Amino acid sequence: MTIWKKLVLTASIAIGMVMPLSSHAETVELTVSSWLPPTHSLVAGFIVPWMAEVEKETEGRVKPRLLPKAVTNAAGHYDAVRNGLVDLAFISHAYYPGRFELTKLGTLPLTGEHGEARSVAAWRIYDKYLKSAGEHRGVQLLGMYGHGPGMVMSGKKPVRQIEDFNGLKVRLGGGMAADVAKVLNVNAVVKPAPESYELLSTGVVDGVFLPAESLVAFRLDEVVQSITRFPGGLYGDSHGFIMNERSYKKLSEQDRAIIDRLSGEHLARLAGAAWGGADNKSLALAKDKGIEIIDADAALVEAVRDRTAPFEQAWLDAASKHNIDGPAVMAEYRSMLQELDAEIAARPTE
């Protein structure tokens, strides 16, 4: 073999060794769509930090990119992810009537005091008992989380007793909030949360069902005059953080493992802490601005409990259809919530 042939052979072997490494090092970009503004606690406190974690842990091999504009409306994001229009997005389960009946466990009234507790408990129960029901078909569910206690924010008509709900025009997003509104004789206006300011400021609605953090997120402190809050919340809401299945499977085994590690309970804590953690700051702002904060008295709480009791049975019936021991799962969920709420309450305040 001539020297020239040896050089060519050596170069060919070298190229063969380098090419796979070069290909493996290529950056995989994952697009992320959000239908909430970038200043919202879920985006600034959860999505952006989570994207940074993914990029850091994969050493830049996977780079999520938040799109400057949502690819569709709020309810359209499930199909947008499933069909590959975008790689990652979050969905509100409330925007899909009749589809996420088991997931409703995490939204029952008068159950949890903090978004992080609700989120972690909901994920643990889902992962342990409910995922086999396939409610998130067609997408890769990375995690679930929820907001803090749902409240009534009113323009000019404060809610102090059960009769004050009668005929009250309220913006809500669907799901458990819609179920609660129906039994409280509320005149429901089903619209996405970002439309709350316009609906209230123009008098289309008398109030909104939202968690406290929304006061700042949607500038409602400018139009809300009173807030009625309930122990454990008048209702809850849950979100799913979902990924396109093909995009997930195309990642290397190493990077899928990293995504998995940053999902599940880790994701639930991060998102729940961001969403629920903004509640206290919003309530403090409400007090500073002279917004009346009404704590539901025992009579109002009991009236709400009586009217919403059937929702627990509805969940038990849904669980039974999937051969799930509903009473045992619900008892475990409530016990878990109490422990998590106590854990969060015991943390030192900043």
PAROGU-167672 format. One record per residue (C-alpha): x, y, z. Coordinates in steps of 0.001 Angstrom, whole numbers, padded with zeros to 6 digits. Layout:
<rovos>
<rovo><c1>X</c1><c2>Y</c2><c3>Z</c3></rovo>
...
</rovos>
This chain:
<rovos>
<rovo><c1>000000</c1><c2>000000</c2><c3>000000</c3></rovo>
<rovo><c1>001358</c1><c2>003401</c2><c3>-000996</c3></rovo>
<rovo><c1>001767</c1><c2>006232</c2><c3>001463</c3></rovo>
<rovo><c1>-001006</c1><c2>008116</c2><c3>-000358</c3></rovo>
<rovo><c1>-003455</c1><c2>005227</c2><c3>000029</c3></rovo>
<rovo><c1>-002551</c1><c2>004920</c2><c3>003703</c3></rovo>
<rovo><c1>-003298</c1><c2>008627</c2><c3>004194</c3></rovo>
<rovo><c1>-006669</c1><c2>008291</c2><c3>002424</c3></rovo>
<rovo><c1>-007572</c1><c2>005220</c2><c3>004515</c3></rovo>
<rovo><c1>-006557</c1><c2>006940</c2><c3>007734</c3></rovo>
<rovo><c1>-008620</c1><c2>010012</c2><c3>006820</c3></rovo>
<rovo><c1>-011641</c1><c2>007863</c2><c3>005956</c3></rovo>
<rovo><c1>-011500</c1><c2>006076</c2><c3>009298</c3></rovo>
<rovo><c1>-011164</c1><c2>009391</c2><c3>011094</c3></rovo>
<rovo><c1>-014164</c1><c2>010835</c2><c3>009282</c3></rovo>
<rovo><c1>-016170</c1><c2>007724</c2><c3>010053</c3></rovo>
<rovo><c1>-015366</c1><c2>008114</c2><c3>013734</c3></rovo>
<rovo><c1>-016121</c1><c2>011825</c2><c3>013817</c3></rovo>
<rovo><c1>-019379</c1><c2>011873</c2><c3>011841</c3></rovo>
<rovo><c1>-021558</c1><c2>010013</c2><c3>014377</c3></rovo>
<rovo><c1>-020219</c1><c2>012212</c2><c3>017173</c3></rovo>
<rovo><c1>-020940</c1><c2>015340</c2><c3>015148</c3></rovo>
<rovo><c1>-024437</c1><c2>014145</c2><c3>014332</c3></rovo>
<rovo><c1>-025109</c1><c2>013265</c2><c3>017961</c3></rovo>
<rovo><c1>-024022</c1><c2>016720</c2><c3>019036</c3></rovo>
<rovo><c1>-026544</c1><c2>018489</c2><c3>016803</c3></rovo>
<rovo><c1>-028996</c1><c2>020658</c2><c3>018716</c3></rovo>
<rovo><c1>-032618</c1><c2>019518</c2><c3>018761</c3></rovo>
<rovo><c1>-034921</c1><c2>022519</c2><c3>018951</c3></rovo>
<rovo><c1>-038311</c1><c2>022033</c2><c3>020595</c3></rovo>
<rovo><c1>-040941</c1><c2>024695</c2><c3>020004</c3></rovo>
<rovo><c1>-043108</c1><c2>025717</c2><c3>022957</c3></rovo>
<rovo><c1>-046450</c1><c2>027524</c2><c3>022634</c3></rovo>
<rovo><c1>-048152</c1><c2>029441</c2><c3>025444</c3></rovo>
<rovo><c1>-051597</c1><c2>031037</c2><c3>025332</c3></rovo>
<rovo><c1>-050843</c1><c2>033045</c2><c3>028471</c3></rovo>
<rovo><c1>-048824</c1><c2>036296</c2><c3>028437</c3></rovo>
<rovo><c1>-045052</c1><c2>036020</c2><c3>029091</c3></rovo>
<rovo><c1>-045454</c1><c2>037887</c2><c3>032391</c3></rovo>
<rovo><c1>-047858</c1><c2>035279</c2><c3>033797</c3></rovo>
<rovo><c1>-046461</c1><c2>033318</c2><c3>036746</c3></rovo>
<rovo><c1>-046817</c1><c2>030050</c2><c3>034819</c3></rovo>
<rovo><c1>-044682</c1><c2>031310</c2><c3>031955</c3></rovo>
<rovo><c1>-042104</c1><c2>033361</c2><c3>033870</c3></rovo>
<rovo><c1>-041970</c1><c2>031093</c2><c3>036919</c3></rovo>
<rovo><c1>-042395</c1><c2>027657</c2><c3>035370</c3></rovo>
<rovo><c1>-042036</c1><c2>027342</c2><c3>031594</c3></rovo>
<rovo><c1>-038981</c1><c2>029563</c2><c3>031133</c3></rovo>
<rovo><c1>-037057</c1><c2>028020</c2><c3>034085</c3></rovo>
<rovo><c1>-038042</c1><c2>024508</c2><c3>032968</c3></rovo>
<rovo><c1>-036759</c1><c2>025172</c2><c3>029443</c3></rovo>
<rovo><c1>-033484</c1><c2>026409</c2><c3>030931</c3></rovo>
<rovo><c1>-033198</c1><c2>023216</c2><c3>033005</c3></rovo>
<rovo><c1>-033678</c1><c2>021048</c2><c3>029922</c3></rovo>
<rovo><c1>-031048</c1><c2>022912</c2><c3>027947</c3></rovo>
<rovo><c1>-028582</c1><c2>022821</c2><c3>030843</c3></rovo>
<rovo><c1>-029080</c1><c2>019156</c2><c3>031752</c3></rovo>
<rovo><c1>-028784</c1><c2>018019</c2><c3>028122</c3></rovo>
<rovo><c1>-025666</c1><c2>020189</c2><c3>027722</c3></rovo>
<rovo><c1>-027330</c1><c2>022107</c2><c3>024923</c3></rovo>
<rovo><c1>-028351</c1><c2>019053</c2><c3>022884</c3></rovo>
<rovo><c1>-032027</c1><c2>019876</c2><c3>023458</c3></rovo>
<rovo><c1>-033059</c1><c2>023514</c2><c3>023267</c3></rovo>
<rovo><c1>-036714</c1><c2>024430</c2><c3>023906</c3></rovo>
<rovo><c1>-037776</c1><c2>027707</c2><c3>022284</c3></rovo>
<rovo><c1>-040790</c1><c2>029692</c2><c3>023457</c3></rovo>
<rovo><c1>-042650</c1><c2>031028</c2><c3>020449</c3></rovo>
<rovo><c1>-043417</c1><c2>034764</c2><c3>020447</c3></rovo>
<rovo><c1>-047080</c1><c2>034041</c2><c3>019767</c3></rovo>
<rovo><c1>-049407</c1><c2>031148</c2><c3>020547</c3></rovo>
<rovo><c1>-049963</c1><c2>028840</c2><c3>017578</c3></rovo>
<rovo><c1>-053709</c1><c2>028653</c2><c3>018254</c3></rovo>
<rovo><c1>-056330</c1><c2>029517</c2><c3>020862</c3></rovo>
<rovo><c1>-056251</c1><c2>028034</c2><c3>024362</c3></rovo>
<rovo><c1>-058464</c1><c2>025034</c2><c3>023610</c3></rovo>
<rovo><c1>-056662</c1><c2>024282</c2><c3>020345</c3></rovo>
<rovo><c1>-053346</c1><c2>023427</c2><c3>021977</c3></rovo>
<rovo><c1>-054067</c1><c2>019740</c2><c3>022561</c3></rovo>
<rovo><c1>-054526</c1><c2>019114</c2><c3>018842</c3></rovo>
<rovo><c1>-051657</c1><c2>021467</c2><c3>018000</c3></rovo>
<rovo><c1>-049280</c1><c2>019250</c2><c3>020002</c3></rovo>
<rovo><c1>-050798</c1><c2>015960</c2><c3>018878</c3></rovo>
<rovo><c1>-050613</c1><c2>016952</c2><c3>015213</c3></rovo>
<rovo><c1>-047063</c1><c2>018315</c2><c3>015452</c3></rovo>
<rovo><c1>-047842</c1><c2>021995</c2><c3>014896</c3></rovo>
<rovo><c1>-045807</c1><c2>022622</c2><c3>018048</c3></rovo>
<rovo><c1>-043646</c1><c2>020322</c2><c3>020180</c3></rovo>
<rovo><c1>-044650</c1><c2>021397</c2><c3>023693</c3></rovo>
<rovo><c1>-047552</c1><c2>023239</c2><c3>025305</c3></rovo>
<rovo><c1>-049762</c1><c2>023242</c2><c3>028358</c3></rovo>
<rovo><c1>-053507</c1><c2>022664</c2><c3>028309</c3></rovo>
<rovo><c1>-056254</c1><c2>023467</c2><c3>030776</c3></rovo>
<rovo><c1>-058278</c1><c2>020306</c2><c3>031317</c3></rovo>
<rovo><c1>-061296</c1><c2>022558</c2><c3>031915</c3></rovo>
<rovo><c1>-061391</c1><c2>023522</c2><c3>028237</c3></rovo>
<rovo><c1>-062272</c1><c2>019968</c2><c3>027112</c3></rovo>
<rovo><c1>-065737</c1><c2>019074</c2><c3>028513</c3></rovo>
<rovo><c1>-066276</c1><c2>015383</c2><c3>029211</c3></rovo>
<rovo><c1>-062751</c1><c2>014366</c2><c3>028275</c3></rovo>
<rovo><c1>-060822</c1><c2>014434</c2><c3>031549</c3></rovo>
<rovo><c1>-063294</c1><c2>013060</c2><c3>034085</c3></rovo>
<rovo><c1>-060714</c1><c2>011234</c2><c3>036220</c3></rovo>
<rovo><c1>-058409</c1><c2>014242</c2><c3>036238</c3></rovo>
<rovo><c1>-061221</c1><c2>016194</c2><c3>037930</c3></rovo>
<rovo><c1>-060202</c1><c2>014686</c2><c3>041253</c3></rovo>
<rovo><c1>-057577</c1><c2>017431</c2><c3>041516</c3></rovo>
<rovo><c1>-060188</c1><c2>020148</c2><c3>041055</c3></rovo>
<rovo><c1>-062826</c1><c2>019234</c2><c3>043657</c3></rovo>
<rovo><c1>-064093</c1><c2>022119</c2><c3>045840</c3></rovo>
<rovo><c1>-062880</c1><c2>022778</c2><c3>049370</c3></rovo>
<rovo><c1>-059874</c1><c2>020442</c2><c3>049213</c3></rovo>
<rovo><c1>-056434</c1><c2>022099</c2><c3>048973</c3></rovo>
<rovo><c1>-054907</c1><c2>025347</c2><c3>050203</c3></rovo>
<rovo><c1>-051922</c1><c2>025731</c2><c3>047881</c3></rovo>
<rovo><c1>-051216</c1><c2>025251</c2><c3>044197</c3></rovo>
<rovo><c1>-048079</c1><c2>023239</c2><c3>044868</c3></rovo>
<rovo><c1>-049903</c1><c2>020831</c2><c3>047192</c3></rovo>
<rovo><c1>-052727</c1><c2>020398</c2><c3>044704</c3></rovo>
<rovo><c1>-050246</c1><c2>019829</c2><c3>041887</c3></rovo>
<rovo><c1>-048052</c1><c2>017253</c2><c3>043595</c3></rovo>
<rovo><c1>-051012</c1><c2>015310</c2><c3>045011</c3></rovo>
<rovo><c1>-052788</c1><c2>015308</c2><c3>041649</c3></rovo>
<rovo><c1>-049687</c1><c2>014045</c2><c3>039840</c3></rovo>
<rovo><c1>-048942</c1><c2>011311</c2><c3>042367</c3></rovo>
<rovo><c1>-052487</c1><c2>009985</c2><c3>042226</c3></rovo>
<rovo><c1>-052629</c1><c2>010219</c2><c3>038442</c3></rovo>
<rovo><c1>-049311</c1><c2>008454</c2><c3>037998</c3></rovo>
<rovo><c1>-050204</c1><c2>005716</c2><c3>040466</c3></rovo>
<rovo><c1>-053836</c1><c2>005011</c2><c3>039630</c3></rovo>
<rovo><c1>-055299</c1><c2>006971</c2><c3>036718</c3></rovo>
<rovo><c1>-052913</c1><c2>007073</c2><c3>033744</c3></rovo>
<rovo><c1>-053954</c1><c2>003633</c2><c3>032451</c3></rovo>
<rovo><c1>-057359</c1><c2>005135</c2><c3>031571</c3></rovo>
<rovo><c1>-055648</c1><c2>006931</c2><c3>028676</c3></rovo>
<rovo><c1>-057230</c1><c2>010356</c2><c3>029066</c3></rovo>
<rovo><c1>-054191</c1><c2>011963</c2><c3>027380</c3></rovo>
<rovo><c1>-054225</c1><c2>009796</c2><c3>024288</c3></rovo>
<rovo><c1>-052089</c1><c2>010891</c2><c3>021360</c3></rovo>
<rovo><c1>-049612</c1><c2>013005</c2><c3>023306</c3></rovo>
<rovo><c1>-046782</c1><c2>012459</c2><c3>025767</c3></rovo>
<rovo><c1>-047975</c1><c2>013779</c2><c3>029146</c3></rovo>
<rovo><c1>-044932</c1><c2>015185</c2><c3>030931</c3></rovo>
<rovo><c1>-046721</c1><c2>016421</c2><c3>034020</c3></rovo>
<rovo><c1>-049804</c1><c2>017850</c2><c3>035676</c3></rovo>
<rovo><c1>-050273</c1><c2>020782</c2><c3>038003</c3></rovo>
<rovo><c1>-052956</c1><c2>023121</c2><c3>039324</c3></rovo>
<rovo><c1>-053557</c1><c2>026570</c2><c3>040712</c3></rovo>
<rovo><c1>-054366</c1><c2>027639</c2><c3>044246</c3></rovo>
<rovo><c1>-057888</c1><c2>027876</c2><c3>045698</c3></rovo>
<rovo><c1>-060434</c1><c2>029193</c2><c3>043224</c3></rovo>
<rovo><c1>-062168</c1><c2>032397</c2><c3>044333</c3></rovo>
<rovo><c1>-064967</c1><c2>034745</c2><c3>043299</c3></rovo>
<rovo><c1>-063719</c1><c2>038156</c2><c3>042166</c3></rovo>
<rovo><c1>-066527</c1><c2>040686</c2><c3>041766</c3></rovo>
<rovo><c1>-066931</c1><c2>044070</c2><c3>040169</c3></rovo>
<rovo><c1>-069837</c1><c2>045721</c2><c3>041992</c3></rovo>
<rovo><c1>-071692</c1><c2>042748</c2><c3>043504</c3></rovo>
<rovo><c1>-069862</c1><c2>041145</c2><c3>046461</c3></rovo>
<rovo><c1>-070651</c1><c2>037550</c2><c3>047424</c3></rovo>
<rovo><c1>-071361</c1><c2>037153</c2><c3>051143</c3></rovo>
<rovo><c1>-074107</c1><c2>034542</c2><c3>051240</c3></rovo>
<rovo><c1>-075284</c1><c2>031709</c2><c3>049043</c3></rovo>
<rovo><c1>-078140</c1><c2>033783</c2><c3>047601</c3></rovo>
<rovo><c1>-075651</c1><c2>036275</c2><c3>046154</c3></rovo>
<rovo><c1>-074699</c1><c2>033698</c2><c3>043532</c3></rovo>
<rovo><c1>-078206</c1><c2>033626</c2><c3>042054</c3></rovo>
<rovo><c1>-078099</c1><c2>035040</c2><c3>038535</c3></rovo>
<rovo><c1>-074584</c1><c2>036440</c2><c3>038981</c3></rovo>
<rovo><c1>-072922</c1><c2>036740</c2><c3>035566</c3></rovo>
<rovo><c1>-069514</c1><c2>035082</c2><c3>035983</c3></rovo>
<rovo><c1>-066682</c1><c2>034417</c2><c3>033552</c3></rovo>
<rovo><c1>-065223</c1><c2>030939</c2><c3>033946</c3></rovo>
<rovo><c1>-063203</c1><c2>028504</c2><c3>031910</c3></rovo>
<rovo><c1>-065255</c1><c2>025332</c2><c3>032183</c3></rovo>
<rovo><c1>-064465</c1><c2>022117</c2><c3>034016</c3></rovo>
<rovo><c1>-065116</c1><c2>022081</c2><c3>037740</c3></rovo>
<rovo><c1>-065711</c1><c2>025848</c2><c3>037758</c3></rovo>
<rovo><c1>-068615</c1><c2>025328</c2><c3>035348</c3></rovo>
<rovo><c1>-069979</c1><c2>022466</c2><c3>037440</c3></rovo>
<rovo><c1>-069863</c1><c2>024614</c2><c3>040577</c3></rovo>
<rovo><c1>-071450</c1><c2>027568</c2><c3>038779</c3></rovo>
<rovo><c1>-074386</c1><c2>025440</c2><c3>037703</c3></rovo>
<rovo><c1>-075309</c1><c2>024251</c2><c3>041205</c3></rovo>
<rovo><c1>-074871</c1><c2>027787</c2><c3>042558</c3></rovo>
<rovo><c1>-077350</c1><c2>029150</c2><c3>039982</c3></rovo>
<rovo><c1>-074690</c1><c2>031336</c2><c3>038394</c3></rovo>
<rovo><c1>-075151</c1><c2>032733</c2><c3>034888</c3></rovo>
<rovo><c1>-071938</c1><c2>031346</c2><c3>033388</c3></rovo>
<rovo><c1>-069994</c1><c2>033035</c2><c3>030596</c3></rovo>
<rovo><c1>-067413</c1><c2>030512</c2><c3>029376</c3></rovo>
<rovo><c1>-064357</c1><c2>032372</c2><c3>028098</c3></rovo>
<rovo><c1>-060550</c1><c2>031923</c2><c3>028333</c3></rovo>
<rovo><c1>-058917</c1><c2>033563</c2><c3>031357</c3></rovo>
<rovo><c1>-057021</c1><c2>036235</c2><c3>029357</c3></rovo>
<rovo><c1>-060378</c1><c2>037781</c2><c3>028376</c3></rovo>
<rovo><c1>-061357</c1><c2>038417</c2><c3>032005</c3></rovo>
<rovo><c1>-060267</c1><c2>042066</c2><c3>032107</c3></rovo>
<rovo><c1>-062294</c1><c2>043075</c2><c3>029080</c3></rovo>
<rovo><c1>-065369</c1><c2>041168</c2><c3>030250</c3></rovo>
<rovo><c1>-065286</c1><c2>042791</c2><c3>033687</c3></rovo>
<rovo><c1>-064318</c1><c2>046296</c2><c3>032580</c3></rovo>
<rovo><c1>-067103</c1><c2>046441</c2><c3>029995</c3></rovo>
<rovo><c1>-069750</c1><c2>045036</c2><c3>032344</c3></rovo>
<rovo><c1>-070370</c1><c2>041887</c2><c3>030316</c3></rovo>
<rovo><c1>-069891</c1><c2>039931</c2><c3>033553</c3></rovo>
<rovo><c1>-070363</c1><c2>040766</c2><c3>037230</c3></rovo>
<rovo><c1>-067383</c1><c2>038716</c2><c3>038325</c3></rovo>
<rovo><c1>-064924</c1><c2>035937</c2><c3>037542</c3></rovo>
<rovo><c1>-063958</c1><c2>032570</c2><c3>038994</c3></rovo>
<rovo><c1>-060152</c1><c2>032617</c2><c3>039234</c3></rovo>
<rovo><c1>-057317</c1><c2>032008</c2><c3>041723</c3></rovo>
<rovo><c1>-055799</c1><c2>034999</c2><c3>043521</c3></rovo>
<rovo><c1>-052718</c1><c2>035218</c2><c3>041270</c3></rovo>
<rovo><c1>-054943</c1><c2>036180</c2><c3>038344</c3></rovo>
<rovo><c1>-055535</c1><c2>039543</c2><c3>039975</c3></rovo>
<rovo><c1>-052028</c1><c2>040564</c2><c3>038880</c3></rovo>
<rovo><c1>-051676</c1><c2>038289</c2><c3>035858</c3></rovo>
<rovo><c1>-054666</c1><c2>039851</c2><c3>034080</c3></rovo>
<rovo><c1>-054634</c1><c2>043336</c2><c3>035684</c3></rovo>
<rovo><c1>-057912</c1><c2>042623</c2><c3>037451</c3></rovo>
<rovo><c1>-056877</c1><c2>044778</c2><c3>040408</c3></rovo>
<rovo><c1>-058042</c1><c2>047684</c2><c3>038222</c3></rovo>
<rovo><c1>-061627</c1><c2>046394</c2><c3>037925</c3></rovo>
<rovo><c1>-062269</c1><c2>044081</c2><c3>040899</c3></rovo>
<rovo><c1>-063826</c1><c2>045565</c2><c3>044036</c3></rovo>
<rovo><c1>-064228</c1><c2>042450</c2><c3>046206</c3></rovo>
<rovo><c1>-062900</c1><c2>038902</c2><c3>046505</c3></rovo>
<rovo><c1>-064650</c1><c2>036033</c2><c3>048293</c3></rovo>
<rovo><c1>-062381</c1><c2>033172</c2><c3>049264</c3></rovo>
<rovo><c1>-063184</c1><c2>029714</c2><c3>050586</c3></rovo>
<rovo><c1>-061095</c1><c2>027292</c2><c3>052678</c3></rovo>
<rovo><c1>-059624</c1><c2>024831</c2><c3>050183</c3></rovo>
<rovo><c1>-061056</c1><c2>026816</c2><c3>047282</c3></rovo>
<rovo><c1>-064491</c1><c2>027155</c2><c3>045689</c3></rovo>
<rovo><c1>-063104</c1><c2>024966</c2><c3>042886</c3></rovo>
<rovo><c1>-059771</c1><c2>023962</c2><c3>041350</c3></rovo>
<rovo><c1>-058284</c1><c2>023728</c2><c3>037884</c3></rovo>
<rovo><c1>-055607</c1><c2>021468</c2><c3>036487</c3></rovo>
<rovo><c1>-053261</c1><c2>021704</c2><c3>033533</c3></rovo>
<rovo><c1>-051379</c1><c2>019095</c2><c3>031571</c3></rovo>
<rovo><c1>-047934</c1><c2>019817</c2><c3>030135</c3></rovo>
<rovo><c1>-047810</c1><c2>017795</c2><c3>026941</c3></rovo>
<rovo><c1>-045317</c1><c2>016914</c2><c3>024220</c3></rovo>
<rovo><c1>-045697</c1><c2>015643</c2><c3>020699</c3></rovo>
<rovo><c1>-045105</c1><c2>011877</c2><c3>020760</c3></rovo>
<rovo><c1>-042931</c1><c2>011830</c2><c3>017652</c3></rovo>
<rovo><c1>-040765</c1><c2>014657</c2><c3>018969</c3></rovo>
<rovo><c1>-040333</c1><c2>012783</c2><c3>022247</c3></rovo>
<rovo><c1>-039398</c1><c2>009510</c2><c3>020564</c3></rovo>
<rovo><c1>-036908</c1><c2>011204</c2><c3>018216</c3></rovo>
<rovo><c1>-034774</c1><c2>012305</c2><c3>021160</c3></rovo>
<rovo><c1>-031818</c1><c2>010136</c2><c3>022079</c3></rovo>
<rovo><c1>-032346</c1><c2>007658</c2><c3>024892</c3></rovo>
<rovo><c1>-030051</c1><c2>009754</c2><c3>027078</c3></rovo>
<rovo><c1>-032028</c1><c2>012952</c2><c3>026478</c3></rovo>
<rovo><c1>-035408</c1><c2>011251</c2><c3>026909</c3></rovo>
<rovo><c1>-034203</c1><c2>010099</c2><c3>030308</c3></rovo>
<rovo><c1>-033317</c1><c2>013678</c2><c3>031209</c3></rovo>
<rovo><c1>-036714</c1><c2>014954</c2><c3>030045</c3></rovo>
<rovo><c1>-038369</c1><c2>012230</c2><c3>032143</c3></rovo>
<rovo><c1>-036348</c1><c2>013240</c2><c3>035197</c3></rovo>
<rovo><c1>-037385</c1><c2>016865</c2><c3>034785</c3></rovo>
<rovo><c1>-041038</c1><c2>015857</c2><c3>034349</c3></rovo>
<rovo><c1>-043512</c1><c2>014170</c2><c3>036688</c3></rovo>
<rovo><c1>-043392</c1><c2>015349</c2><c3>040283</c3></rovo>
<rovo><c1>-040463</c1><c2>017663</c2><c3>039609</c3></rovo>
<rovo><c1>-042552</c1><c2>019491</c2><c3>037018</c3></rovo>
<rovo><c1>-045631</c1><c2>019467</c2><c3>039265</c3></rovo>
<rovo><c1>-043720</c1><c2>021109</c2><c3>042106</c3></rovo>
<rovo><c1>-042114</c1><c2>023707</c2><c3>039856</c3></rovo>
<rovo><c1>-045362</c1><c2>024692</c2><c3>038138</c3></rovo>
<rovo><c1>-047530</c1><c2>024443</c2><c3>041246</c3></rovo>
<rovo><c1>-045126</c1><c2>026549</c2><c3>043283</c3></rovo>
<rovo><c1>-045013</c1><c2>029200</c2><c3>040555</c3></rovo>
<rovo><c1>-048770</c1><c2>029336</c2><c3>040020</c3></rovo>
<rovo><c1>-049880</c1><c2>028934</c2><c3>043623</c3></rovo>
<rovo><c1>-046949</c1><c2>030879</c2><c3>045021</c3></rovo>
<rovo><c1>-048187</c1><c2>034064</c2><c3>043361</c3></rovo>
<rovo><c1>-051441</c1><c2>034018</c2><c3>045347</c3></rovo>
<rovo><c1>-050159</c1><c2>035688</c2><c3>048524</c3></rovo>
<rovo><c1>-048500</c1><c2>038542</c2><c3>046626</c3></rovo>
<rovo><c1>-051714</c1><c2>039183</c2><c3>044725</c3></rovo>
<rovo><c1>-053789</c1><c2>039207</c2><c3>047893</c3></rovo>
<rovo><c1>-051346</c1><c2>041619</c2><c3>049499</c3></rovo>
<rovo><c1>-051733</c1><c2>043890</c2><c3>046469</c3></rovo>
<rovo><c1>-055510</c1><c2>043623</c2><c3>046760</c3></rovo>
<rovo><c1>-055379</c1><c2>044822</c2><c3>050363</c3></rovo>
<rovo><c1>-053065</c1><c2>047701</c2><c3>049445</c3></rovo>
<rovo><c1>-055477</c1><c2>048816</c2><c3>046731</c3></rovo>
<rovo><c1>-058490</c1><c2>048679</c2><c3>049023</c3></rovo>
<rovo><c1>-060116</c1><c2>045632</c2><c3>047436</c3></rovo>
<rovo><c1>-062393</c1><c2>044002</c2><c3>049997</c3></rovo>
<rovo><c1>-061400</c1><c2>040440</c2><c3>050869</c3></rovo>
<rovo><c1>-064314</c1><c2>038434</c2><c3>052216</c3></rovo>
<rovo><c1>-063673</c1><c2>035128</c2><c3>053963</c3></rovo>
<rovo><c1>-066703</c1><c2>032907</c2><c3>053455</c3></rovo>
<rovo><c1>-068394</c1><c2>032295</c2><c3>056792</c3></rovo>
<rovo><c1>-069420</c1><c2>028878</c2><c3>058077</c3></rovo>
<rovo><c1>-072941</c1><c2>029144</c2><c3>056655</c3></rovo>
<rovo><c1>-071705</c1><c2>029980</c2><c3>053151</c3></rovo>
<rovo><c1>-069064</c1><c2>027249</c2><c3>053215</c3></rovo>
<rovo><c1>-071588</c1><c2>024657</c2><c3>054365</c3></rovo>
<rovo><c1>-074085</c1><c2>025725</c2><c3>051701</c3></rovo>
<rovo><c1>-071415</c1><c2>025358</c2><c3>049019</c3></rovo>
<rovo><c1>-070358</c1><c2>021985</c2><c3>050436</c3></rovo>
<rovo><c1>-073953</c1><c2>020703</c2><c3>050313</c3></rovo>
<rovo><c1>-074496</c1><c2>021813</c2><c3>046722</c3></rovo>
<rovo><c1>-071203</c1><c2>020496</c2><c3>045407</c3></rovo>
<rovo><c1>-071297</c1><c2>017134</c2><c3>047228</c3></rovo>
<rovo><c1>-072556</c1><c2>015295</c2><c3>044105</c3></rovo>
<rovo><c1>-069291</c1><c2>016046</c2><c3>042296</c3></rovo>
<rovo><c1>-067439</c1><c2>013665</c2><c3>044585</c3></rovo>
<rovo><c1>-069916</c1><c2>010905</c2><c3>043766</c3></rovo>
<rovo><c1>-069593</c1><c2>011684</c2><c3>040059</c3></rovo>
<rovo><c1>-065849</c1><c2>011150</c2><c3>040304</c3></rovo>
<rovo><c1>-066341</c1><c2>007895</c2><c3>042208</c3></rovo>
<rovo><c1>-068691</c1><c2>006696</c2><c3>039458</c3></rovo>
<rovo><c1>-066111</c1><c2>007572</c2><c3>036772</c3></rovo>
<rovo><c1>-063418</c1><c2>005716</c2><c3>038716</c3></rovo>
<rovo><c1>-065631</c1><c2>002654</c2><c3>039035</c3></rovo>
<rovo><c1>-066032</c1><c2>002479</c2><c3>035240</c3></rovo>
<rovo><c1>-062264</c1><c2>002041</c2><c3>035001</c3></rovo>
<rovo><c1>-062130</c1><c2>-000551</c2><c3>037816</c3></rovo>
<rovo><c1>-060419</c1><c2>001950</c2><c3>040137</c3></rovo>
<rovo><c1>-061084</c1><c2>001740</c2><c3>043884</c3></rovo>
<rovo><c1>-062487</c1><c2>005246</c2><c3>044060</c3></rovo>
<rovo><c1>-063075</c1><c2>005569</c2><c3>047824</c3></rovo>
<rovo><c1>-059552</c1><c2>004361</c2><c3>048644</c3></rovo>
<rovo><c1>-057930</c1><c2>006626</c2><c3>046030</c3></rovo>
<rovo><c1>-059931</c1><c2>009654</c2><c3>047156</c3></rovo>
<rovo><c1>-059033</c1><c2>009032</c2><c3>050799</c3></rovo>
<rovo><c1>-055359</c1><c2>008760</c2><c3>049858</c3></rovo>
<rovo><c1>-055606</c1><c2>011968</c2><c3>047822</c3></rovo>
<rovo><c1>-057169</c1><c2>013955</c2><c3>050680</c3></rovo>
<rovo><c1>-054635</c1><c2>012641</c2><c3>053181</c3></rovo>
<rovo><c1>-051809</c1><c2>013522</c2><c3>050806</c3></rovo>
<rovo><c1>-053186</c1><c2>017032</c2><c3>050360</c3></rovo>
<rovo><c1>-053264</c1><c2>017617</c2><c3>054100</c3></rovo>
<rovo><c1>-049651</c1><c2>016498</c2><c3>054467</c3></rovo>
<rovo><c1>-048448</c1><c2>018610</c2><c3>051562</c3></rovo>
<rovo><c1>-050375</c1><c2>021701</c2><c3>052690</c3></rovo>
<rovo><c1>-048869</c1><c2>021314</c2><c3>056172</c3></rovo>
<rovo><c1>-045394</c1><c2>020894</c2><c3>054684</c3></rovo>
<rovo><c1>-045736</c1><c2>024084</c2><c3>052638</c3></rovo>
<rovo><c1>-047247</c1><c2>026067</c2><c3>055528</c3></rovo>
<rovo><c1>-044289</c1><c2>025099</c2><c3>057737</c3></rovo>
<rovo><c1>-041709</c1><c2>026549</c2><c3>055371</c3></rovo>
<rovo><c1>-040076</c1><c2>029807</c2><c3>056468</c3></rovo>
<rovo><c1>-041502</c1><c2>032816</c2><c3>054660</c3></rovo>
<rovo><c1>-039148</c1><c2>034952</c2><c3>052610</c3></rovo>
</rovos>
